[in-house]
Amino acid sequence: MKIRPLHDRVVVRRKEEEQTTAGGILLPGSAAEKPNQGEVVAVGTGRVLNNGEVQALSVKVGDIVVFGKYSGSNTIKIDGQDLLILNESEIYGVLEA
């Protein structure tokens, strides 16, 4: 199944949770923090401005993005994957290699 977000929304797949700390301590799933990075899997058409024009989004499919810890309260499950639906304004930046 595919999802097509509307307007300025972005669908992100969260990176896998870290299971060990830098010191090598194994963390149980409930103690591990949810990562604040993910891969963009779908983007909307853009934000509609007051004059009716559509402003294209700054992110594209495949980008690795950073978002807030409490961003993306809209979580959906598609084909067994948990995906976040974010507004573009909830994305802090794009990681570049």
C-alpha atoms as an extended CHARMM CRD file, in Angstrom:
* protein
*
        97  EXT
         1         1  MET       CA              0.0000000000        0.0000000000        0.0000000000  PROA      1               0.0000000000
         2         2  LYS       CA              1.1840000000        3.5390000000       -0.7260000000  PROA      2               0.0000000000
         3         3  ILE       CA              0.3750000000        6.7880000000        1.0210000000  PROA      3               0.0000000000
         4         4  ARG       CA              0.2630000000       10.2240000000       -0.5930000000  PROA      4               0.0000000000
         5         5  PRO       CA              0.3550000000       13.0280000000        1.9660000000  PROA      5               0.0000000000
         6         6  LEU       CA             -1.5810000000       16.1990000000        1.2700000000  PROA      6               0.0000000000
         7         7  HSD       CA             -0.2220000000       19.7460000000        0.9790000000  PROA      7               0.0000000000
         8         8  ASP       CA              2.8150000000       20.4130000000        3.2280000000  PROA      8               0.0000000000
         9         9  ARG       CA              2.8600000000       17.0480000000        4.9800000000  PROA      9               0.0000000000
        10        10  VAL       CA              5.7510000000       14.5960000000        4.8890000000  PROA      10              0.0000000000
        11        11  VAL       CA              5.7510000000       10.8670000000        5.7070000000  PROA      11              0.0000000000
        12        12  VAL       CA              8.8870000000        9.7470000000        7.5720000000  PROA      12              0.0000000000
        13        13  ARG       CA             10.1650000000        6.3090000000        8.5990000000  PROA      13              0.0000000000
        14        14  ARG       CA             11.9410000000        6.6510000000       11.9370000000  PROA      14              0.0000000000
        15        15  LYS       CA             15.4890000000        5.2540000000       12.1990000000  PROA      15              0.0000000000
        16        16  GLU       CA             15.9210000000        2.1110000000       14.2610000000  PROA      16              0.0000000000
        17        17  GLU       CA             16.2680000000        2.6290000000       18.0080000000  PROA      17              0.0000000000
        18        18  GLU       CA             19.7270000000        2.2930000000       19.5090000000  PROA      18              0.0000000000
        19        19  GLN       CA             19.9100000000       -0.8130000000       21.6690000000  PROA      19              0.0000000000
        20        20  THR       CA             23.2650000000       -0.0950000000       23.3380000000  PROA      20              0.0000000000
        21        21  THR       CA             24.7710000000        3.0390000000       24.8470000000  PROA      21              0.0000000000
        22        22  ALA       CA             28.1880000000        4.4290000000       23.9250000000  PROA      22              0.0000000000
        23        23  GLY       CA             29.5690000000        2.5850000000       26.9620000000  PROA      23              0.0000000000
        24        24  GLY       CA             28.1800000000       -0.7290000000       25.7100000000  PROA      24              0.0000000000
        25        25  ILE       CA             25.2110000000       -1.0210000000       28.0940000000  PROA      25              0.0000000000
        26        26  LEU       CA             22.2930000000       -2.9080000000       26.5490000000  PROA      26              0.0000000000
        27        27  LEU       CA             19.0000000000       -1.0180000000       26.8900000000  PROA      27              0.0000000000
        28        28  PRO       CA             15.5750000000       -2.6380000000       27.0320000000  PROA      28              0.0000000000
        29        29  GLY       CA             13.0310000000       -1.3550000000       24.4830000000  PROA      29              0.0000000000
        30        30  SER       CA             11.1180000000        0.6820000000       27.0610000000  PROA      30              0.0000000000
        31        31  ALA       CA             14.2500000000        2.5450000000       28.2270000000  PROA      31              0.0000000000
        32        32  ALA       CA             15.5990000000        3.4060000000       24.7910000000  PROA      32              0.0000000000
        33        33  GLU       CA             14.7530000000        6.8710000000       23.4760000000  PROA      33              0.0000000000
        34        34  LYS       CA             12.9570000000        7.1130000000       20.1780000000  PROA      34              0.0000000000
        35        35  PRO       CA             15.3150000000        8.4550000000       17.5240000000  PROA      35              0.0000000000
        36        36  ASN       CA             14.6930000000       11.9470000000       16.2020000000  PROA      36              0.0000000000
        37        37  GLN       CA             15.9250000000       11.1280000000       12.7000000000  PROA      37              0.0000000000
        38        38  GLY       CA             14.2760000000        9.3680000000        9.8290000000  PROA      38              0.0000000000
        39        39  GLU       CA             14.0260000000        8.8510000000        6.0950000000  PROA      39              0.0000000000
        40        40  VAL       CA             11.4130000000       10.6880000000        4.0350000000  PROA      40              0.0000000000
        41        41  VAL       CA              9.2520000000        8.1200000000        2.2170000000  PROA      41              0.0000000000
        42        42  ALA       CA              6.5860000000       10.4380000000        0.7190000000  PROA      42              0.0000000000
        43        43  VAL       CA              5.9680000000       14.1810000000        0.3540000000  PROA      43              0.0000000000
        44        44  GLY       CA              2.8980000000       16.2740000000       -0.3880000000  PROA      44              0.0000000000
        45        45  THR       CA              2.5100000000       18.7150000000       -3.2530000000  PROA      45              0.0000000000
        46        46  GLY       CA              3.4340000000       21.7870000000       -1.2070000000  PROA      46              0.0000000000
        47        47  ARG       CA              2.0480000000       24.5220000000        1.0060000000  PROA      47              0.0000000000
        48        48  VAL       CA             -0.7860000000       26.6000000000       -0.3910000000  PROA      48              0.0000000000
        49        49  LEU       CA             -0.0270000000       30.3040000000        0.0510000000  PROA      49              0.0000000000
        50        50  ASN       CA             -2.5940000000       33.0370000000        0.7340000000  PROA      50              0.0000000000
        51        51  ASN       CA             -2.5730000000       34.0750000000       -2.9320000000  PROA      51              0.0000000000
        52        52  GLY       CA             -3.3920000000       30.5070000000       -4.0260000000  PROA      52              0.0000000000
        53        53  GLU       CA              0.0640000000       29.5750000000       -5.2990000000  PROA      53              0.0000000000
        54        54  VAL       CA              1.6490000000       26.3220000000       -4.1650000000  PROA      54              0.0000000000
        55        55  GLN       CA              5.1090000000       26.5590000000       -2.5860000000  PROA      55              0.0000000000
        56        56  ALA       CA              7.1230000000       23.3780000000       -3.1860000000  PROA      56              0.0000000000
        57        57  LEU       CA              8.5440000000       21.5190000000       -0.1760000000  PROA      57              0.0000000000
        58        58  SER       CA             12.2440000000       21.7050000000        0.7010000000  PROA      58              0.0000000000
        59        59  VAL       CA             12.5730000000       17.9620000000        1.3240000000  PROA      59              0.0000000000
        60        60  LYS       CA             12.3470000000       15.0720000000       -1.1190000000  PROA      60              0.0000000000
        61        61  VAL       CA             11.9010000000       11.3200000000       -0.9060000000  PROA      61              0.0000000000
        62        62  GLY       CA             15.0840000000        9.6630000000        0.3930000000  PROA      62              0.0000000000
        63        63  ASP       CA             16.2850000000       12.6300000000        2.4930000000  PROA      63              0.0000000000
        64        64  ILE       CA             17.4080000000       11.8860000000        6.0530000000  PROA      64              0.0000000000
        65        65  VAL       CA             15.7470000000       14.4940000000        8.2620000000  PROA      65              0.0000000000
        66        66  VAL       CA             15.9640000000       15.6030000000       11.8890000000  PROA      66              0.0000000000
        67        67  PHE       CA             12.7530000000       16.3970000000       13.7570000000  PROA      67              0.0000000000
        68        68  GLY       CA             11.7200000000       17.2230000000       17.3240000000  PROA      68              0.0000000000
        69        69  LYS       CA             11.4560000000       14.6150000000       20.0460000000  PROA      69              0.0000000000
        70        70  TYR       CA              7.7020000000       15.1150000000       20.3760000000  PROA      70              0.0000000000
        71        71  SER       CA              6.9810000000       15.7820000000       16.6970000000  PROA      71              0.0000000000
        72        72  GLY       CA              4.7680000000       13.4800000000       14.7390000000  PROA      72              0.0000000000
        73        73  SER       CA              1.9940000000       12.5590000000       17.0960000000  PROA      73              0.0000000000
        74        74  ASN       CA              0.3170000000       11.2270000000       13.9400000000  PROA      74              0.0000000000
        75        75  THR       CA              1.7000000000        7.7030000000       13.6190000000  PROA      75              0.0000000000
        76        76  ILE       CA              0.2900000000        5.1800000000       11.1800000000  PROA      76              0.0000000000
        77        77  LYS       CA              1.1460000000        1.5750000000       10.3880000000  PROA      77              0.0000000000
        78        78  ILE       CA              1.4000000000        0.5550000000        6.7270000000  PROA      78              0.0000000000
        79        79  ASP       CA              2.6700000000       -2.8580000000        5.6170000000  PROA      79              0.0000000000
        80        80  GLY       CA              3.9900000000       -3.5030000000        9.1380000000  PROA      80              0.0000000000
        81        81  GLN       CA              6.0150000000       -0.2720000000        9.2940000000  PROA      81              0.0000000000
        82        82  ASP       CA              5.3600000000        2.5530000000       11.7370000000  PROA      82              0.0000000000
        83        83  LEU       CA              5.3900000000        5.8420000000        9.8220000000  PROA      83              0.0000000000
        84        84  LEU       CA              5.1460000000        9.4350000000       11.0650000000  PROA      84              0.0000000000
        85        85  ILE       CA              3.1520000000       12.1300000000        9.3130000000  PROA      85              0.0000000000
        86        86  LEU       CA              4.8000000000       15.5050000000        9.9330000000  PROA      86              0.0000000000
        87        87  ASN       CA              4.1870000000       19.0280000000        8.7320000000  PROA      87              0.0000000000
        88        88  GLU       CA              7.2320000000       20.3920000000        6.9450000000  PROA      88              0.0000000000
        89        89  SER       CA              7.5440000000       23.0000000000        9.7160000000  PROA      89              0.0000000000
        90        90  GLU       CA              8.1870000000       20.1820000000       12.2540000000  PROA      90              0.0000000000
        91        91  ILE       CA             11.3620000000       19.1710000000       10.3910000000  PROA      91              0.0000000000
        92        92  TYR       CA             14.4460000000       20.9440000000       11.7370000000  PROA      92              0.0000000000
        93        93  GLY       CA             16.8590000000       20.0590000000        8.9360000000  PROA      93              0.0000000000
        94        94  VAL       CA             18.1930000000       17.6160000000        6.3600000000  PROA      94              0.0000000000
        95        95  LEU       CA             21.3480000000       15.6160000000        7.0430000000  PROA      95              0.0000000000
        96        96  GLU       CA             23.8170000000       15.6950000000        4.1660000000  PROA      96              0.0000000000
        97        97  ALA       CA             26.8460000000       13.4390000000        3.6890000000  PROA      97              0.0000000000
